[in-house]
Amino acid sequence: MQDHRDLYLKEKQADIAMVHSVASRHGDNMPMEGNFSEGNNITQAVEILLNLNIPFDLIVSGNDIAYKQEITLDQLTPYKLVILPSVFMISDNEVQALMEYVDNGGIILQLREFGTRNKAGLGVSRPELQGVADQSGSYSMGTGTWRTLLDFELGGYTWNEDEDRSLLPNEQTPDNPNLRQLESVIQEYVAPQVITNAPITVNIHKYADGQRILLHIVNYDYDITSDQFSTTAPFEVSVDVAGKTVSSVKLYDFEKGTESELEFSLDAERVIFEIGDLYAYSIIEIIRK
């Protein structure tokens, strides 16, 4: 890794942002009437996007105490879609920024409750959200769309109810209905940047640097008792290269200490290649012309 520092600290190419509401997360522990939120919604939502290999950024909404951040229109504008996972405590200014973002052509995906309280935890009336944030559906606003999924279940995505503990990565399943539902809804609005038939224990993180695309590929199928990873079977990866021609695809396997050129094919705006196996961590370097 020391010999390839240029493969690190690159920017994501994210079309999607997720709002992390610090106030809402803290509000889950406050004694308030009518709070139907689920404590780890942001964690569960992040886990789903990682398992779907969807690049995303976090936009932080503070709590006006230790964290003063407020969502602004400038923060939202670069993204095609913004996800709101149980952001039930939020300021009027931030609600206005989100609505302006949609009016200007953005897409909001609301998961569960939104905007029912201010950041002090007090219930508020927001007539501008009535008929949009308080009932499931897809709503046109200006040139954008507000999509609401009030009943979307996030809380149990990575939780083993029988044993009252978090699921290990190798205990999760690609057939989870929440995973598949969120994937389907997102793909209505944003084309996938990375498609793979790798096991769900494999996360692929996409970064860009000029003409290069870098994929950091991590295998979380780890057995703590033997201190070993389970090597994956061969799997295919398809990456959106924005219509550019690809000159090479190189695999850096840090477990084996090897670099190798991979065979690849081009299909429309995507490059497709196969990774023979993955033990713990590798990087793919795609060079575009």
N, C-alpha and C positions, 0 to 999 in steps of 0.2 A: 504494500500500500504506500510506503514511503516513496517508492519510485514512480507513483502515479497520482500525485497530489492533484493534478489537473482534472481528475475524474470526480472531484468532490467540491462542495460549496458552490454549486450551480443553482440557478433559479428554476423553480417549478414553472410549468406552462399550464396553469390551472384555469379552466373555464368556469369553475364552481367555487363558491365560498360558503362557509358555514359560520353562522353567528354563535359565538360562545358568550352567553349571557351570565356574567358573574353574579349579578343580582338574583337571577332566577335560580341559579345553582345554590346560592346561600339561602334563598327563600324556601327551598325544599325543607330546610330544617327549622323554619319559623312556624310558630303556632298560629296559623291563620285559617279561617273558615273558608271552605270552598276551594282549597288547593288540590287539584287533581293531577298535579304533575308527578313525574317519576324521577327519583333522585339522580339517576345516572344517564339521563337522556342524551346529553352531549357526548358522554363516553361511548354509549351504544351506537349513536349515529356515526361517530368517528370510526368505530370498529367496522361498521357495515361498509363505509366508503373504502376503507383500507382493504377489506376482503374482496371488494369489487374492483380493486386496482384503479380507482378513480382519483386523479390528482385534484387536490382542493387546498384552499387557503382558509385560515381562521380569521374572522373579524371579531374583535373583542368589544363587547358592550359592558362597561364597568358597573359598579354598584354605588357610585357617588360617595364612597367612603375611602377605601384604600385604593380603589381603581377608578380613575376619573374618566376613562375613555368613553366617547360617545360615537355611535355609528354616524358616518356622514355620507352624503351622496357621492362625493369623490371616491370614497373607499369602495362603494358598491358598483360604480359604473363600469370598471373593467371586466366584470363577470357576466356571463350569460345567464347564470342561475344562482340564486342565494337560498340556502336552506336555513329554516328557523326551527330548531328542535326544542319545543316547549319553552319558548321565550315568552313567559307570561308576565315578567316584570321588566318594563321598558319605559323610557321617557317619551313625552309627546314629540320632542324634536326628532328622536330616532324613528318613531312611527311615521312622521312626515317624510323623513329621508327615504324610508323604505317605499312609501307610496309614490314619491317622485321617481324613484328608480323604476318602478313598474310602469308608471305613466310614460317614461322615456323609452320603454321597450324591454325592460328587464323582466325576469321571471322569478317569482317567489314560490318556494315550496315550503309550506307551513306544515309541520308535524306536531299535532296535538294543539294544546292551548296557546293562544298568543294575545299579548297586550291587554290582559284583563286587570293588571295592577301597575302602579307606578313603581319606581325603584325603592320606595319606602315600604312597599308591601300593601299599600292601601288600594282598595278596589276603585276603579275609575270607569267613567262612561266615555266611550269613544264611538260616537255615531258613525264616523267615517269607516269603521271596521265592520259595522253591522251588515249582515247578509254576505259577508266575505270571509272574515276570520272566525265567525261563530257557527259555520255550517260547512260540511264537506262539499267540495265541488271545484270547478275550474271557472274562473271569473276574468273577463277581459276588463282591463283598466288602461285607458289611454291606448298606447301601442304595445302594452305588455300583458302579462298574465299573472294572476295570483291563484295558485293551486293549494287547496286546503285538504289535509287528511287528518281529521280530528281523532279518528279511532285507530290511527296507526300505532301498533304496539312496539315500543322500543325497549321498555324496561327489562324484558326477559330475554333479550337476544343472546347475551353471553352469560346467562345465569342458569345454574343447575338447581332447580327448585327442590328436588328430592334431597339433595345433600347440602343445600343452603350455601353454595359457593359459586365462584366464577367458573365458567367452562374454560378448560385448557384449549389452546388453538387446535390441537388434533382431535378434540371432542366436538368441534363445530361442524356443521354440515352445509354444503352448497345448496341443499334443497330447502333450507329454512325459508318459510313463506314470507317473512319480513324482508329478508335479503332480496328475494326474487321480486317482490312487489316494488321495493324502492328502486331497484335496478330498472324495472320496466317503466316506472314513472319518469325517472331521470332521462332515460333514453328517448322519451317522447320529445324532449326539448334539447338535449345535448348528445351529440354522437360520441361514442366511447373512444378515448384516445388509445387505450390498451385493451386488447382482447386476448384471452389465454384459456387453455384447458388445463392449466396447472392446478394442483390441489389447492384447496382453500387455505391451507397453511402457508402458502407462498404469497407474499406481498410484493408487488412490483411498483416502484416509485420512479416516476418519470421526471427528468430534468433536461434543461436545454442550455446550450452554450454555442451561440452562433449557428454554424452549420452542423453541429453535433447534437445528437439526442443521446442522453445517458439514462439507462435503466438500472437502478439499484435493486437487486432481486434478493429477497431475504426469505429463508425457510424457517418457520417457527415450529416445525414438527420436532420437538426436543423432548427427550426422556430424562427427567431429572435424576432418576435412580441410577441410570447407567452413564449419565453425563455424555450422551451421544445424540446427534441429529439422525433422523431417518432420511436417507438419500431418496430423492424423488425419482420416479420413472421419467423418461423423456416427455417433454411437453412443448407445445407450439405457442408462439407469441406473434401477435399481429399488432403493428404500431402505426398510427396515423402520422405520415410524414409531410402532410400539407401539400401533396402533389409534387414534391421535389424528387429528383432522381437520387438513388442511393448508390454510393460507390463501394461501401464496405460495411460489414457487420462483424465486430470483434468481441470475443468473449474473454473477460479477465476472470479466471478462476483462482481465487486467493487461497483456497484450501490446497489445491494442487500446485500452485505457483506457476501457472501456465497462462499463455496468451494464444488464442487461436482464431483464425478467420472462419466464420460460419457461412455456409451456403444460404442464399436467401432468394425470394421471389418477390415481384412487385405486382400488386393487384389494385388498380385504380389509385387511390391516394395512400395505400398502406404497403408496408414492407412486412414480409412473413418469413419466419425462420424457426428452427427447432433447437432447443437446448437439450443436450443428451441426458444430463442429470444435474441435480443441485444438492450439495450437502448442507451448507449453511448460508453462504453469501457469495454472490458473484456480481459483476457489472458488465453490462452490454454497452458497447459504444457503436452508435450508428452514425456514419458520415454521409451527409447529404451534399449534393453538388449545387 
